[in-house]
């Protein structure tokens, strides 16, 4: 078995970057939608990723890699836009007239928005 150490290094760097981004998204979503919804959504998505990995392994050669790059870029753009909107909205709430009006949503009960964002 051939092993490219450069490939291993690059894969580790990309994986670390993706995990860092995912952890940031999960932390923001837990603060905004409650940790319970984010935990359920994360578990659902872990199962979803496993299923997609199996399906994509079989279908990888049938799908042009260019299409996968565009899909990834569009998903990243969508998430970035959404979280920028959430950040700006939250920032406006923290700078409101009444300093006691802001509260953490950390302990909210399960909700579909939190599960969807985490997934």
C-alpha positions, 0 to 999 in steps of 0.5 A, a space after each residue: 500500500 502506497 502512502 503519501 505523507 503529503 496527502 496525509 498531512 493535507 487531509 489532516 489539515 483540511 479535517 481539522 479546519 472542517 471540525 473547527 468550523 463545525 464546532 463553531 457552528 454547533 456552539 453558535 447554534 446551541 447558544 441560539 436554539 438551545 443545546 438539546 436541539 443541537 445535540 439531537 440534530 448533531 446525532 441525526 447528522 452523524 447518521 446522515 453523514 455515514 449514510 452519505 459516505 456509503 452512497 457517495 463511495 458507490 456513486 463517486 465515479 458517476 458524479 463529476 467532481 466539479 459538481 461536488 465542488 460547486 455544491 460544497 461552495 454553495 452550501 458554505 455560502 448559504 451557511 455563512 450568510 445565515 449565520 452572519 444574519 443571525 449574528 447581526 440580529 443578535 448584535 442588535 438585540 444586545 445593543 437594545 435600549 433595555 440592557 435586561 432584555 437579552 437572555 441566553 437561549 442555551 436551555 431551550 427545549 427541543 425545537 425544529 430550528 435548532 435540530 435543523 441548524 445542527 444537522 
